[in-house]
Amino acid sequence: MPSKSLRGHFSFNRIYAVSNEAEIMSYSPLTMKRKHVLGDLYDRCDTVQSVPVYKNDEDGELLGHVDESLGHYADAFTFHLAEDVCKRLSAGYYSYSFGYEYAEPKTPAAGKRRIKLTSICIVEGKPVAPVGPRHGNQPQNQGQS
């Protein structure tokens, strides 16, 4: 009988030739909820097989790709990027922009048309601050006169 839950972490190394030297880049896939990544586009976006991920815009550096390798029911994107980029992405240092085309070109309600992602761009910025006060970090009332 198979185990009910199989969990693990896989790390991939790729070797790139740079001049006469070899550079090893470590890849750690990062999985995030589709709703977190897509925001308002979540309800309109079709599933993806593999979509390229660029830095800043589609003319920028190709960083890797994203897919839904966990399956449709996982409802998550898996980013296949360099480990340092994944760390910064998970910490909120990047915002997202999307390249897409309409999946259904002749639907009457233009604002609700289904879309198919063609690219995801991650744009570096300041980390996103958590929303609302944290427990135990309540501001002290400092009496001012």
C-alpha positions as a printed Julia matrix, in Angstrom:
145×3 Matrix{Float64}:
   0.0    0.0     0.0
   1.51   3.36   -0.99
   2.09   6.09    1.53
  -0.75   8.63    1.79
   1.53  11.63    1.5
   4.81  11.75   -0.31
   6.78  14.88    0.26
  10.21  15.9    -0.76
  12.4   18.63   -2.11
  14.35  18.41   -5.31
  17.21  20.67   -6.27
  18.62  20.71   -9.77
  22.06  21.79  -10.92
  22.79  22.91  -14.45
  26.22  23.53  -15.86
  26.71  26.43  -18.25
  29.91  26.96  -20.2
  31.23  30.47  -19.72
  34.34  31.06  -21.82
  36.65  28.23  -20.76
  35.19  27.92  -17.27
  32.14  26.02  -16.07
  29.64  27.71  -13.78
  27.18  25.68  -11.7
  23.76  27.23  -11.13
  21.47  25.69   -8.55
  17.76  25.46   -9.4
  15.13  25.14   -6.7
  11.58  25.08   -8.0
   9.22  27.39   -6.13
   5.49  26.65   -5.99
   2.99  29.44   -5.35
  -0.8   29.65   -5.48
  -2.14  30.73   -8.87
  -4.42  33.27   -7.18
  -1.45  34.9    -5.43
   0.45  35.27   -8.71
  -2.43  36.17  -11.05
  -4.49  38.39   -8.76
  -7.52  39.74  -10.67
  -6.7   37.59  -13.71
  -7.12  34.35  -11.72
 -10.7   33.61  -12.78
  -9.99  34.37  -16.44
  -6.7   32.5   -16.97
  -6.52  29.12  -18.72
  -4.14  26.43  -17.46
  -0.56  26.6   -18.7
   1.86  23.94  -19.9
   5.07  25.98  -19.83
   5.39  29.77  -19.93
   8.71  31.68  -20.08
   9.65  33.97  -17.17
  11.58  37.16  -17.97
  13.21  39.82  -15.83
  11.46  43.23  -16.05
   9.87  42.8   -19.53
   9.69  40.42  -22.48
  12.87  41.95  -23.91
  14.69  41.28  -20.63
  16.74  38.31  -19.5
  15.06  34.9   -19.75
  15.17  33.55  -16.19
  13.38  30.22  -16.62
   9.82  29.01  -16.95
   6.66  28.37  -14.97
   4.24  25.45  -15.29
   1.45  23.67  -13.48
   3.42  20.45  -13.02
   1.57  19.63   -9.8
  -1.61  19.09  -11.81
  -4.86  20.96  -12.29
  -6.2   20.21   -8.81
  -3.14  21.63   -7.06
  -4.09  25.1    -8.39
  -0.49  26.28   -8.21
   2.32  27.53  -10.42
   5.79  26.03  -10.14
   8.56  28.46  -11.03
  11.74  26.85  -12.37
  14.26  29.63  -11.72
  17.7   30.05  -10.19
  17.74  29.56   -6.43
  18.6   33.19   -5.61
  15.71  34.45   -7.78
  13.3   31.99   -6.12
  14.34  33.22   -2.67
  13.71  36.85   -3.6
  10.43  35.95   -5.34
   9.14  34.1    -2.28
  10.16  37.03   -0.04
   8.08  39.48   -2.1
  10.9   41.39   -3.81
   9.24  41.05   -7.22
   5.91  42.1    -8.7
   4.38  40.44  -11.74
   3.35  41.55  -15.19
   1.87  39.26  -17.81
   1.88  38.8   -21.54
  -1.3   37.14  -22.74
  -3.63  36.63  -25.66
  -7.35  36.06  -25.64
  -8.34  32.4   -25.62
 -11.81  33.22  -26.96
 -11.41  36.12  -29.41
 -15.09  36.77  -30.12
 -16.78  36.76  -26.74
 -19.29  39.6   -26.21
 -18.19  40.61  -22.69
 -14.71  42.03  -23.43
 -13.83  42.51  -19.75
 -14.48  38.86  -18.88
 -12.78  37.08  -21.79
 -10.63  34.03  -21.05
  -6.9   34.56  -21.49
  -3.9   32.38  -22.24
  -0.58  33.44  -20.71
   2.29  33.88  -23.15
   4.86  35.16  -20.63
   5.36  36.22  -17.03
   7.7   39.1   -16.2
   8.99  39.64  -12.7
   9.84  43.22  -11.88
  12.19  43.93   -9.0
  11.01  46.35   -6.36
  10.86  46.84   -2.62
   9.56  43.91   -0.55
   5.85  44.04    0.14
   5.07  44.99    3.73
   2.68  42.69    5.62
  -0.88  43.97    5.88
  -2.19  44.89    9.32
  -0.49  44.82   12.71
   1.18  41.66   13.94
   0.34  40.24   17.32
   2.72  41.5    19.97
   3.91  44.41   17.81
   1.16  46.83   18.74
   2.29  50.47   18.6
   2.86  52.03   21.98
   0.72  55.04   22.84
   3.2   57.79   23.46
   1.66  60.72   25.24
   2.35  63.98   23.48
   1.68  67.35   25.0
